[in-house]
Amino acid sequence: MQPMAGTIQNYVWGSTTAIAEILGHEQTGEPQAEYWLGAHRSAPSVVAGQRLDTLVAEHPEVVGQASVERFGPVLPYLLKILAANQPLSLQAHPSREQAETGFARENAAGVELTDPTRTYKDDWPKPELMLALTPFDALCGFREPLRTAELFEQLGIAQLDQMVAPLRLRRGAAGLAEVFLDALGRDEAHQGLVDETVARCLVHANEEGEFGDFCRTAVMLDEFYPGDSSILAALMMNRFTMQPGDGIYLPAGNMHAYLKGTGIEIMANSDNVLRGGLTTKHIDVDELVAVVDFDAAPVELVHGVQEAPGLLHYPTPAPEFSLWLVEPSDGVEVELPATAAGRVLLVVDGEVRDAAGTRLGKGESAFITAGEAVTLSGSGTCFLAAPGL
């Protein structure tokens, strides 16, 4: 178990307090959005003075034979602390086939990796699991189209009713796609419609139930993206709040946006993001249509499965990653799973130690090489990441 150091990412939507509190760092006043633990080439962690991506490339056995056979000499996952103090962009991520095809296409076209119009940064998919540490608000997937039409119609705006009519006439994924893409228009007529929608929503923002949530979402998004037409697109999505311990799995094609809260996020080791609104960055509409799943579905939370005392697993179908909550306590030692794989351990509370006497306190992390058996004692709350094979 070798201590490792991650990288803080300062994005404008981040919290000025949450990550600093978890890591035990002094607050800088800057918004700290994410803390990365992994071997992504843009911000690799450091283990024993060496970049983790270099360590894995030179000694692939540290991640385990099964992972190397499936993914090559790379760490296939990235573990993060994410702290959102304001809404992120609407976004979706590609499948592996879409990422490989899109990355090769843009390379062949000579599009630089730093080009702001570039869509694919690498040839990997980016399925994600977000696990809430605090109450966590998010948008995820699309609401049933007829119900969405009803919610818009409650605002009593004739032009808006006309815009969402395909939700009733075409129904299903086709209607959702048509209205969503229409809402991404940037003309003055749309901005006026957004302003009127938000004004009507402000009147109903204190109401209970789904319509109140619908209106509060519009008002909140307008605070950060005033007059942005993609607010109308966001109102087609499921709004929900996770409580600490709840998780949400986001497969390829799922449109989503985190709104506010702090959580642990694990994903495939990729930086591929297709933005669909609430952003000033490039939106590739054609690729968005090809990637996004416009089928309506309710939100399904992921809950931990008890594997042993002090060990909770959050199952997903992603082969790139797996995540456990590990909580040793007085009288309860926890043997870490996935011994045949390279793992990352992050402590978010208390202090833990292994049989060799290595201690990790709140905010500290370690890399555990494949083949190393570790049993944790002490009293603390940790997250363990490994390949999902």
LOMAR-970840 format. One record per residue (C-alpha): residue in three letters; z negated, x, y negated. Coordinates in Angstrom, 3 decimals, always signed. Example, Ala and Ser with C-alpha at 12.3 -4.5 7.8 and 13.67 -1.06 7.14 Angstrom:
// LOMAR-970840
<rest: ala | up: -7.800 | east: +12.300 | north: +4.500> $
<rest: ser | up: -7.140 | east: +13.670 | north: +1.060> $
//
This chain:
// LOMAR-970840
<rest: met | up: +0.000 | east: +0.000 | north: +0.000> $
<rest: gln | up: +1.317 | east: +1.900 | north: -3.027> $
<rest: pro | up: +0.502 | east: +0.737 | north: -6.553> $
<rest: met | up: +3.577 | east: -0.256 | north: -8.542> $
<rest: ala | up: +4.354 | east: -1.090 | north: -12.166> $
<rest: gly | up: +6.700 | east: -3.837 | north: -13.257> $
<rest: thr | up: +8.614 | east: -4.564 | north: -16.459> $
<rest: ile | up: +7.844 | east: -7.112 | north: -19.185> $
<rest: gln | up: +10.843 | east: -8.987 | north: -20.579> $
<rest: asn | up: +10.502 | east: -10.128 | north: -24.202> $
<rest: tyr | up: +12.620 | east: -13.252 | north: -24.618> $
<rest: val | up: +12.217 | east: -15.611 | north: -27.551> $
<rest: trp | up: +11.088 | east: -18.533 | north: -25.374> $
<rest: gly | up: +8.145 | east: -16.618 | north: -23.893> $
<rest: ser | up: +4.398 | east: -16.988 | north: -24.455> $
<rest: thr | up: +2.503 | east: -14.526 | north: -26.635> $
<rest: thr | up: -0.628 | east: -14.830 | north: -24.475> $
<rest: ala | up: -0.056 | east: -15.902 | north: -20.845> $
<rest: ile | up: +1.413 | east: -12.739 | north: -19.270> $
<rest: ala | up: -0.898 | east: -10.450 | north: -21.246> $
<rest: glu | up: -3.899 | east: -12.411 | north: -19.946> $
<rest: ile | up: -2.761 | east: -12.174 | north: -16.309> $
<rest: leu | up: -1.949 | east: -8.467 | north: -16.561> $
<rest: gly | up: -5.071 | east: -7.659 | north: -18.551> $
<rest: his | up: -2.980 | east: -6.180 | north: -21.351> $
<rest: glu | up: -3.618 | east: -6.334 | north: -25.058> $
<rest: gln | up: -1.577 | east: -9.026 | north: -26.765> $
<rest: thr | up: +1.238 | east: -7.649 | north: -28.901> $
<rest: gly | up: +2.144 | east: -10.806 | north: -30.786> $
<rest: glu | up: +5.628 | east: -10.705 | north: -29.238> $
<rest: pro | up: +6.793 | east: -13.486 | north: -26.927> $
<rest: gln | up: +6.518 | east: -12.142 | north: -23.382> $
<rest: ala | up: +8.657 | east: -14.322 | north: -21.136> $
<rest: glu | up: +8.780 | east: -12.616 | north: -17.732> $
<rest: tyr | up: +7.167 | east: -9.812 | north: -15.759> $
<rest: trp | up: +9.552 | east: -8.407 | north: -13.153> $
<rest: leu | up: +8.469 | east: -6.853 | north: -9.851> $
<rest: gly | up: +11.351 | east: -5.635 | north: -7.735> $
<rest: ala | up: +14.374 | east: -3.368 | north: -7.590> $
<rest: his | up: +16.863 | east: -5.131 | north: -9.861> $
<rest: arg | up: +18.979 | east: -2.427 | north: -11.437> $
<rest: ser | up: +18.444 | east: -3.703 | north: -14.984> $
<rest: ala | up: +14.635 | east: -3.422 | north: -14.805> $
<rest: pro | up: +13.385 | east: -1.808 | north: -11.576> $
<rest: ser | up: +9.689 | east: -1.407 | north: -10.863> $
<rest: val | up: +8.181 | east: +2.057 | north: -10.460> $
<rest: val | up: +6.362 | east: +3.131 | north: -7.274> $
<rest: ala | up: +4.674 | east: +6.560 | north: -7.136> $
<rest: gly | up: +6.653 | east: +7.683 | north: -10.177> $
<rest: gln | up: +10.019 | east: +6.663 | north: -8.686> $
<rest: arg | up: +12.297 | east: +3.720 | north: -9.504> $
<rest: leu | up: +12.079 | east: +1.207 | north: -6.673> $
<rest: asp | up: +15.848 | east: +0.711 | north: -6.517> $
<rest: thr | up: +16.276 | east: +4.468 | north: -6.055> $
<rest: leu | up: +13.537 | east: +4.579 | north: -3.423> $
<rest: val | up: +15.169 | east: +1.768 | north: -1.439> $
<rest: ala | up: +18.643 | east: +3.291 | north: -1.712> $
<rest: glu | up: +17.415 | east: +6.680 | north: -0.484> $
<rest: his | up: +15.034 | east: +5.305 | north: +2.139> $
<rest: pro | up: +16.303 | east: +1.848 | north: +3.168> $
<rest: glu | up: +13.878 | east: +1.806 | north: +6.088> $
<rest: val | up: +11.131 | east: +0.811 | north: +3.617> $
<rest: val | up: +12.572 | east: -2.717 | north: +3.395> $
<rest: gly | up: +12.927 | east: -3.159 | north: +7.169> $
<rest: gln | up: +15.764 | east: -3.084 | north: +9.664> $
<rest: ala | up: +16.470 | east: -6.839 | north: +9.690> $
<rest: ser | up: +16.796 | east: -6.935 | north: +5.905> $
<rest: val | up: +19.084 | east: -3.881 | north: +5.803> $
<rest: glu | up: +21.295 | east: -5.338 | north: +8.519> $
<rest: arg | up: +21.611 | east: -8.623 | north: +6.593> $
<rest: phe | up: +21.732 | east: -7.464 | north: +2.968> $
<rest: gly | up: +22.300 | east: -3.714 | north: +2.978> $
<rest: pro | up: +20.046 | east: -0.982 | north: +1.488> $
<rest: val | up: +18.568 | east: -3.181 | north: -1.255> $
<rest: leu | up: +15.407 | east: -5.172 | north: -1.865> $
<rest: pro | up: +16.830 | east: -8.692 | north: -1.544> $
<rest: tyr | up: +14.297 | east: -10.494 | north: -3.759> $
<rest: leu | up: +12.768 | east: -10.319 | north: -7.225> $
<rest: leu | up: +9.221 | east: -11.511 | north: -7.948> $
<rest: lys | up: +8.287 | east: -12.615 | north: -11.476> $
<rest: ile | up: +5.567 | east: -14.047 | north: -13.611> $
<rest: leu | up: +7.315 | east: -16.521 | north: -15.932> $
<rest: ala | up: +5.639 | east: -17.902 | north: -19.061> $
<rest: ala | up: +7.642 | east: -20.452 | north: -21.055> $
<rest: asn | up: +6.386 | east: -21.552 | north: -24.445> $
<rest: gln | up: +9.582 | east: -23.420 | north: -25.275> $
<rest: pro | up: +12.538 | east: -24.803 | north: -23.301> $
<rest: leu | up: +14.973 | east: -22.501 | north: -21.570> $
<rest: ser | up: +18.698 | east: -23.254 | north: -21.405> $
<rest: leu | up: +20.167 | east: -25.749 | north: -18.970> $
<rest: gln | up: +21.418 | east: -23.580 | north: -16.138> $
<rest: ala | up: +22.588 | east: -23.385 | north: -12.548> $
<rest: his | up: +23.218 | east: -20.549 | north: -10.102> $
<rest: pro | up: +26.108 | east: -19.887 | north: -7.704> $
<rest: ser | up: +26.216 | east: -19.693 | north: -3.934> $
<rest: arg | up: +26.862 | east: -16.322 | north: -2.304> $
<rest: glu | up: +30.549 | east: -17.127 | north: -1.763> $
<rest: gln | up: +30.963 | east: -18.295 | north: -5.379> $
<rest: ala | up: +29.188 | east: -15.186 | north: -6.689> $
<rest: glu | up: +31.278 | east: -12.801 | north: -4.597> $
<rest: thr | up: +34.523 | east: -14.522 | north: -5.606> $
<rest: gly | up: +33.614 | east: -14.820 | north: -9.289> $
<rest: phe | up: +32.331 | east: -11.253 | north: -9.584> $
<rest: ala | up: +35.483 | east: -9.842 | north: -7.972> $
<rest: arg | up: +37.710 | east: -12.023 | north: -10.185> $
<rest: glu | up: +36.075 | east: -10.875 | north: -13.427> $
<rest: asn | up: +36.130 | east: -7.249 | north: -12.283> $
<rest: ala | up: +39.847 | east: -7.520 | north: -11.536> $
<rest: ala | up: +40.390 | east: -9.038 | north: -14.977> $
<rest: gly | up: +38.634 | east: -6.073 | north: -16.590> $
<rest: val | up: +35.794 | east: -8.109 | north: -18.108> $
<rest: glu | up: +32.967 | east: -5.702 | north: -18.958> $
<rest: leu | up: +29.511 | east: -6.433 | north: -17.559> $
<rest: thr | up: +28.197 | east: -6.444 | north: -21.124> $
<rest: asp | up: +30.850 | east: -8.891 | north: -22.367> $
<rest: pro | up: +29.038 | east: -12.034 | north: -23.646> $
<rest: thr | up: +31.765 | east: -14.219 | north: -22.131> $
<rest: arg | up: +31.216 | east: -12.762 | north: -18.667> $
<rest: thr | up: +29.826 | east: -15.286 | north: -16.159> $
<rest: tyr | up: +29.044 | east: -13.159 | north: -13.082> $
<rest: lys | up: +26.791 | east: -10.103 | north: -13.506> $
<rest: asp | up: +26.719 | east: -9.297 | north: -9.775> $
<rest: asp | up: +27.964 | east: -10.654 | north: -6.439> $
<rest: trp | up: +24.680 | east: -12.223 | north: -5.323> $
<rest: pro | up: +23.480 | east: -15.833 | north: -5.248> $
<rest: lys | up: +20.275 | east: -16.737 | north: -7.060> $
<rest: pro | up: +18.251 | east: -19.395 | north: -5.231> $
<rest: glu | up: +14.766 | east: -19.670 | north: -6.738> $
<rest: leu | up: +11.266 | east: -20.903 | north: -5.976> $
<rest: met | up: +8.968 | east: -21.630 | north: -8.920> $
<rest: leu | up: +5.255 | east: -22.044 | north: -8.178> $
<rest: ala | up: +3.085 | east: -23.418 | north: -11.003> $
<rest: leu | up: -0.022 | east: -21.531 | north: -12.165> $
<rest: thr | up: -0.592 | east: -24.021 | north: -15.011> $
<rest: pro | up: +0.747 | east: -27.532 | north: -15.629> $
<rest: phe | up: +4.471 | east: -26.843 | north: -15.708> $
<rest: asp | up: +7.118 | east: -29.097 | north: -17.268> $
<rest: ala | up: +10.730 | east: -28.885 | north: -16.126> $
<rest: leu | up: +14.071 | east: -30.630 | north: -15.780> $
<rest: cys | up: +15.686 | east: -30.501 | north: -12.355> $
<rest: gly | up: +18.741 | east: -32.222 | north: -10.915> $
<rest: phe | up: +20.162 | east: -35.558 | north: -11.973> $
<rest: arg | up: +18.509 | east: -38.944 | north: -12.200> $
<rest: glu | up: +20.146 | east: -41.892 | north: -10.443> $
<rest: pro | up: +23.081 | east: -42.742 | north: -12.777> $
<rest: leu | up: +22.454 | east: -46.484 | north: -13.145> $
<rest: arg | up: +18.833 | east: -45.806 | north: -14.124> $
<rest: thr | up: +19.977 | east: -43.200 | north: -16.638> $
<rest: ala | up: +22.402 | east: -45.713 | north: -18.157> $
<rest: glu | up: +19.542 | east: -48.216 | north: -18.479> $
<rest: leu | up: +17.332 | east: -45.687 | north: -20.261> $
<rest: phe | up: +20.058 | east: -44.810 | north: -22.763> $
<rest: glu | up: +20.820 | east: -48.488 | north: -23.336> $
<rest: gln | up: +17.181 | east: -49.185 | north: -24.206> $
<rest: leu | up: +17.759 | east: -47.175 | north: -27.383> $
<rest: gly | up: +20.231 | east: -49.791 | north: -28.611> $
<rest: ile | up: +22.948 | east: -47.430 | north: -29.894> $
<rest: ala | up: +26.442 | east: -48.854 | north: -29.327> $
<rest: gln | up: +28.226 | east: -45.477 | north: -29.473> $
<rest: leu | up: +25.775 | east: -44.056 | north: -26.956> $
<rest: asp | up: +26.303 | east: -47.033 | north: -24.626> $
<rest: gln | up: +30.033 | east: -46.325 | north: -24.745> $
<rest: met | up: +29.491 | east: -42.650 | north: -23.961> $
<rest: val | up: +27.375 | east: -43.332 | north: -20.858> $
<rest: ala | up: +29.563 | east: -46.202 | north: -19.588> $
<rest: pro | up: +31.063 | east: -44.022 | north: -16.803> $
<rest: leu | up: +27.573 | east: -43.894 | north: -15.257> $
<rest: arg | up: +28.071 | east: -47.593 | north: -14.475> $
<rest: leu | up: +31.837 | east: -47.711 | north: -14.015> $
<rest: arg | up: +32.465 | east: -44.588 | north: -11.929> $
<rest: arg | up: +28.945 | east: -44.146 | north: -10.577> $
<rest: gly | up: +27.888 | east: -41.277 | north: -8.376> $
<rest: ala | up: +28.736 | east: -37.634 | north: -8.977> $
<rest: ala | up: +32.027 | east: -38.353 | north: -10.755> $
<rest: gly | up: +30.357 | east: -40.460 | north: -13.438> $
<rest: leu | up: +27.538 | east: -37.951 | north: -13.903> $
<rest: ala | up: +29.972 | east: -35.065 | north: -14.264> $
<rest: glu | up: +32.131 | east: -36.939 | north: -16.794> $
<rest: val | up: +29.222 | east: -37.904 | north: -19.050> $
<rest: phe | up: +27.477 | east: -34.524 | north: -18.722> $
<rest: leu | up: +30.608 | east: -32.604 | north: -19.719> $
<rest: asp | up: +31.331 | east: -35.050 | north: -22.541> $
<rest: ala | up: +27.817 | east: -34.378 | north: -23.870> $
<rest: leu | up: +28.609 | east: -30.672 | north: -24.147> $
<rest: gly | up: +31.129 | east: -31.445 | north: -26.938> $
<rest: arg | up: +30.338 | east: -29.708 | north: -30.205> $
<rest: asp | up: +32.066 | east: -31.952 | north: -32.754> $
<rest: glu | up: +30.388 | east: -33.575 | north: -35.762> $
<rest: ala | up: +30.532 | east: -37.041 | north: -34.200> $
<rest: his | up: +28.365 | east: -35.828 | north: -31.334> $
<rest: gln | up: +25.836 | east: -34.246 | north: -33.670> $
<rest: gly | up: +25.462 | east: -37.498 | north: -35.569> $
<rest: leu | up: +24.949 | east: -39.313 | north: -32.284> $
<rest: val | up: +22.299 | east: -36.805 | north: -31.214> $
<rest: asp | up: +20.472 | east: -37.205 | north: -34.519> $
<rest: glu | up: +20.481 | east: -40.985 | north: -34.170> $
<rest: thr | up: +19.341 | east: -40.757 | north: -30.539> $
<rest: val | up: +16.430 | east: -38.497 | north: -31.428> $
<rest: ala | up: +15.440 | east: -40.764 | north: -34.332> $
<rest: arg | up: +15.315 | east: -43.786 | north: -32.004> $
<rest: cys | up: +13.427 | east: -41.782 | north: -29.379> $
<rest: leu | up: +10.852 | east: -40.757 | north: -31.975> $
<rest: val | up: +9.965 | east: -44.451 | north: -32.391> $
<rest: his | up: +9.217 | east: -44.771 | north: -28.655> $
<rest: ala | up: +7.762 | east: -41.314 | north: -28.000> $
<rest: asn | up: +4.203 | east: -42.627 | north: -27.588> $
<rest: glu | up: +5.109 | east: -45.193 | north: -24.950> $
<rest: glu | up: +3.933 | east: -44.903 | north: -21.362> $
<rest: gly | up: +6.141 | east: -44.583 | north: -18.314> $
<rest: glu | up: +9.624 | east: -43.286 | north: -17.670> $
<rest: phe | up: +11.141 | east: -44.477 | north: -20.955> $
<rest: gly | up: +8.378 | east: -42.743 | north: -22.898> $
<rest: asp | up: +9.014 | east: -39.515 | north: -20.941> $
<rest: phe | up: +12.759 | east: -39.882 | north: -21.625> $
<rest: cys | up: +12.124 | east: -40.201 | north: -25.367> $
<rest: arg | up: +9.577 | east: -37.400 | north: -25.495> $
<rest: thr | up: +12.087 | east: -35.093 | north: -23.809> $
<rest: ala | up: +14.666 | east: -35.800 | north: -26.523> $
<rest: val | up: +12.146 | east: -35.201 | north: -29.309> $
<rest: met | up: +10.865 | east: -31.972 | north: -27.727> $
<rest: leu | up: +14.326 | east: -30.521 | north: -27.176> $
<rest: asp | up: +15.435 | east: -31.401 | north: -30.698> $
<rest: glu | up: +12.477 | east: -29.444 | north: -32.063> $
<rest: phe | up: +13.943 | east: -26.249 | north: -30.606> $
<rest: tyr | up: +17.660 | east: -27.140 | north: -30.520> $
<rest: pro | up: +18.091 | east: -29.484 | north: -33.512> $
<rest: gly | up: +21.167 | east: -31.655 | north: -33.281> $
<rest: asp | up: +22.440 | east: -29.896 | north: -30.136> $
<rest: ser | up: +24.757 | east: -32.262 | north: -28.268> $
<rest: ser | up: +23.592 | east: -30.920 | north: -24.909> $
<rest: ile | up: +20.294 | east: -32.750 | north: -25.521> $
<rest: leu | up: +22.200 | east: -35.825 | north: -24.340> $
<rest: ala | up: +23.166 | east: -33.945 | north: -21.180> $
<rest: ala | up: +19.543 | east: -32.941 | north: -20.586> $
<rest: leu | up: +18.474 | east: -36.593 | north: -20.811> $
<rest: met | up: +20.470 | east: -37.282 | north: -17.648> $
<rest: met | up: +18.158 | east: -35.036 | north: -15.639> $
<rest: asn | up: +14.877 | east: -35.602 | north: -13.807> $
<rest: arg | up: +11.858 | east: -34.702 | north: -15.983> $
<rest: phe | up: +8.636 | east: -33.863 | north: -14.130> $
<rest: thr | up: +5.384 | east: -31.943 | north: -14.375> $
<rest: met | up: +4.068 | east: -29.666 | north: -11.624> $
<rest: gln | up: +0.366 | east: -29.101 | north: -11.253> $
<rest: pro | up: -1.047 | east: -25.684 | north: -10.280> $
<rest: gly | up: -0.084 | east: -24.976 | north: -6.670> $
<rest: asp | up: +3.032 | east: -27.190 | north: -6.749> $
<rest: gly | up: +6.385 | east: -25.548 | north: -6.166> $
<rest: ile | up: +10.034 | east: -26.421 | north: -6.727> $
<rest: tyr | up: +12.942 | east: -24.885 | north: -4.818> $
<rest: leu | up: +16.242 | east: -24.560 | north: -6.674> $
<rest: pro | up: +19.254 | east: -23.988 | north: -4.396> $
<rest: ala | up: +22.744 | east: -23.020 | north: -5.531> $
<rest: gly | up: +24.325 | east: -25.598 | north: -7.818> $
<rest: asn | up: +21.101 | east: -27.203 | north: -9.003> $
<rest: met | up: +21.095 | east: -27.814 | north: -12.767> $
<rest: his | up: +17.635 | east: -27.179 | north: -14.199> $
<rest: ala | up: +15.641 | east: -26.037 | north: -17.221> $
<rest: tyr | up: +12.034 | east: -24.922 | north: -17.471> $
<rest: leu | up: +10.362 | east: -26.507 | north: -20.490> $
<rest: lys | up: +6.806 | east: -25.188 | north: -20.722> $
<rest: gly | up: +4.221 | east: -23.543 | north: -18.489> $
<rest: thr | up: +3.325 | east: -20.415 | north: -16.537> $
<rest: gly | up: +4.237 | east: -19.784 | north: -12.929> $
<rest: ile | up: +5.183 | east: -17.356 | north: -10.197> $
<rest: glu | up: +8.917 | east: -17.227 | north: -9.576> $
<rest: ile | up: +10.705 | east: -15.596 | north: -6.667> $
<rest: met | up: +14.461 | east: -15.415 | north: -6.330> $
<rest: ala | up: +17.310 | east: -13.548 | north: -4.753> $
<rest: asn | up: +17.870 | east: -10.214 | north: -6.496> $
<rest: ser | up: +20.508 | east: -11.484 | north: -8.922> $
<rest: asp | up: +21.114 | east: -12.094 | north: -12.618> $
<rest: asn | up: +23.842 | east: -14.729 | north: -12.238> $
<rest: val | up: +23.248 | east: -17.632 | north: -14.615> $
<rest: leu | up: +25.761 | east: -20.341 | north: -15.488> $
<rest: arg | up: +24.514 | east: -22.007 | north: -18.650> $
<rest: gly | up: +25.122 | east: -25.694 | north: -19.238> $
<rest: gly | up: +23.591 | east: -26.337 | north: -22.643> $
<rest: leu | up: +20.610 | east: -25.745 | north: -24.946> $
<rest: thr | up: +21.909 | east: -22.286 | north: -25.719> $
<rest: thr | up: +24.004 | east: -20.317 | north: -28.180> $
<rest: lys | up: +25.355 | east: -18.213 | north: -25.324> $
<rest: his | up: +28.711 | east: -18.633 | north: -23.612> $
<rest: ile | up: +29.245 | east: -21.776 | north: -21.512> $
<rest: asp | up: +32.044 | east: -21.510 | north: -18.939> $
<rest: val | up: +32.790 | east: -25.205 | north: -18.479> $
<rest: asp | up: +35.405 | east: -24.736 | north: -15.741> $
<rest: glu | up: +33.078 | east: -22.574 | north: -13.635> $
<rest: leu | up: +30.207 | east: -24.965 | north: -14.333> $
<rest: val | up: +32.219 | east: -27.827 | north: -12.843> $
<rest: ala | up: +32.961 | east: -25.704 | north: -9.768> $
<rest: val | up: +29.341 | east: -24.666 | north: -9.208> $
<rest: val | up: +27.085 | east: -27.564 | north: -10.281> $
<rest: asp | up: +26.029 | east: -30.203 | north: -7.774> $
<rest: phe | up: +26.355 | east: -33.517 | north: -9.644> $
<rest: asp | up: +24.912 | east: -35.633 | north: -6.841> $
<rest: ala | up: +21.817 | east: -37.484 | north: -8.048> $
<rest: ala | up: +18.581 | east: -36.815 | north: -6.168> $
<rest: pro | up: +14.853 | east: -37.144 | north: -6.846> $
<rest: val | up: +12.698 | east: -34.060 | north: -7.284> $
<rest: glu | up: +11.061 | east: -32.832 | north: -4.077> $
<rest: leu | up: +8.109 | east: -30.504 | north: -4.555> $
<rest: val | up: +7.326 | east: -27.642 | north: -2.191> $
<rest: his | up: +3.741 | east: -27.478 | north: -0.940> $
<rest: gly | up: +1.999 | east: -24.605 | north: +0.772> $
<rest: val | up: +1.547 | east: -24.583 | north: +4.545> $
<rest: gln | up: -1.712 | east: -23.094 | north: +5.846> $
<rest: glu | up: -0.909 | east: -20.263 | north: +8.261> $
<rest: ala | up: -4.405 | east: -18.773 | north: +8.509> $
<rest: pro | up: -7.648 | east: -18.855 | north: +6.527> $
<rest: gly | up: -6.796 | east: -17.585 | north: +3.053> $
<rest: leu | up: -3.033 | east: -17.563 | north: +3.738> $
<rest: leu | up: -0.665 | east: -20.260 | north: +2.445> $
<rest: his | up: +3.113 | east: -20.071 | north: +2.943> $
<rest: tyr | up: +5.665 | east: -21.787 | north: +0.695> $
<rest: pro | up: +8.678 | east: -22.413 | north: +2.945> $
<rest: thr | up: +12.270 | east: -22.477 | north: +1.672> $
<rest: pro | up: +15.655 | east: -22.069 | north: +3.408> $
<rest: ala | up: +16.516 | east: -18.954 | north: +1.364> $
<rest: pro | up: +17.052 | east: -15.877 | north: +3.581> $
<rest: glu | up: +16.583 | east: -13.529 | north: +0.630> $
<rest: phe | up: +12.893 | east: -14.272 | north: +0.021> $
<rest: ser | up: +9.638 | east: -15.720 | north: +1.256> $
<rest: leu | up: +6.384 | east: -16.270 | north: -0.665> $
<rest: trp | up: +2.723 | east: -16.543 | north: +0.350> $
<rest: leu | up: -0.466 | east: -17.277 | north: -1.561> $
<rest: val | up: -3.134 | east: -14.860 | north: -0.288> $
<rest: glu | up: -6.809 | east: -15.473 | north: -1.044> $
<rest: pro | up: -9.332 | east: -13.240 | north: +0.702> $
<rest: ser | up: -12.942 | east: -14.091 | north: -0.012> $
<rest: asp | up: -16.454 | east: -13.231 | north: +1.132> $
<rest: gly | up: -16.315 | east: -13.320 | north: +4.918> $
<rest: val | up: -12.548 | east: -14.020 | north: +5.023> $
<rest: glu | up: -10.189 | east: -11.085 | north: +5.466> $
<rest: val | up: -6.456 | east: -11.821 | north: +5.418> $
<rest: glu | up: -3.907 | east: -9.973 | north: +7.525> $
<rest: leu | up: -0.674 | east: -9.865 | north: +5.553> $
<rest: pro | up: +2.390 | east: -11.326 | north: +7.304> $
<rest: ala | up: +5.940 | east: -9.926 | north: +7.494> $
<rest: thr | up: +4.787 | east: -6.514 | north: +8.697> $
<rest: ala | up: +8.355 | east: -5.565 | north: +9.664> $
<rest: ala | up: +9.579 | east: -6.018 | north: +6.073> $
<rest: gly | up: +9.114 | east: -4.373 | north: +2.689> $
<rest: arg | up: +6.723 | east: -6.495 | north: +0.622> $
<rest: val | up: +5.463 | east: -6.814 | north: -2.942> $
<rest: leu | up: +1.863 | east: -7.860 | north: -3.598> $
<rest: leu | up: +0.705 | east: -9.164 | north: -6.989> $
<rest: val | up: -2.947 | east: -9.911 | north: -7.822> $
<rest: val | up: -3.441 | east: -12.624 | north: -10.464> $
<rest: asp | up: -7.227 | east: -12.948 | north: -10.211> $
<rest: gly | up: -10.212 | east: -11.049 | north: -8.779> $
<rest: glu | up: -10.027 | east: -7.796 | north: -6.819> $
<rest: val | up: -8.771 | east: -7.004 | north: -3.313> $
<rest: arg | up: -8.715 | east: -3.885 | north: -1.159> $
<rest: asp | up: -7.165 | east: -2.669 | north: +2.080> $
<rest: ala | up: -8.741 | east: -0.779 | north: +4.967> $
<rest: ala | up: -7.757 | east: +2.551 | north: +3.393> $
<rest: gly | up: -9.796 | east: +1.717 | north: +0.321> $
<rest: thr | up: -6.901 | east: +1.062 | north: -2.061> $
<rest: arg | up: -8.099 | east: -1.459 | north: -4.631> $
<rest: leu | up: -6.028 | east: -3.798 | north: -6.760> $
<rest: gly | up: -7.504 | east: -5.816 | north: -9.619> $
<rest: lys | up: -6.193 | east: -8.699 | north: -11.692> $
<rest: gly | up: -2.683 | east: -8.002 | north: -12.937> $
<rest: glu | up: -2.063 | east: -5.077 | north: -10.578> $
<rest: ser | up: +0.589 | east: -4.910 | north: -7.878> $
<rest: ala | up: +1.673 | east: -2.829 | north: -4.903> $
<rest: phe | up: +4.687 | east: -2.149 | north: -2.718> $
<rest: ile | up: +4.049 | east: -2.277 | north: +1.033> $
<rest: thr | up: +6.650 | east: -0.580 | north: +3.196> $
<rest: ala | up: +8.048 | east: -2.062 | north: +6.393> $
<rest: gly | up: +5.889 | east: -1.255 | north: +9.396> $
<rest: glu | up: +2.669 | east: -0.953 | north: +7.375> $
<rest: ala | up: -0.038 | east: -3.319 | north: +8.599> $
<rest: val | up: -2.372 | east: -4.422 | north: +5.815> $
<rest: thr | up: -5.530 | east: -6.514 | north: +5.940> $
<rest: leu | up: -6.991 | east: -7.527 | north: +2.595> $
<rest: ser | up: -10.677 | east: -8.037 | north: +1.885> $
<rest: gly | up: -12.574 | east: -8.667 | north: -1.324> $
<rest: ser | up: -12.253 | east: -11.808 | north: -3.422> $
<rest: gly | up: -9.063 | east: -12.591 | north: -5.248> $
<rest: thr | up: -5.857 | east: -14.583 | north: -5.638> $
<rest: cys | up: -2.610 | east: -12.792 | north: -4.774> $
<rest: phe | up: +1.036 | east: -13.539 | north: -4.156> $
<rest: leu | up: +2.982 | east: -11.764 | north: -1.419> $
<rest: ala | up: +6.781 | east: -11.553 | north: -1.456> $
<rest: ala | up: +9.037 | east: -10.516 | north: +1.422> $
<rest: pro | up: +12.571 | east: -11.136 | north: +2.699> $
<rest: gly | up: +12.972 | east: -14.634 | north: +4.115> $
<rest: leu | up: +14.442 | east: -13.538 | north: +7.444> $
//
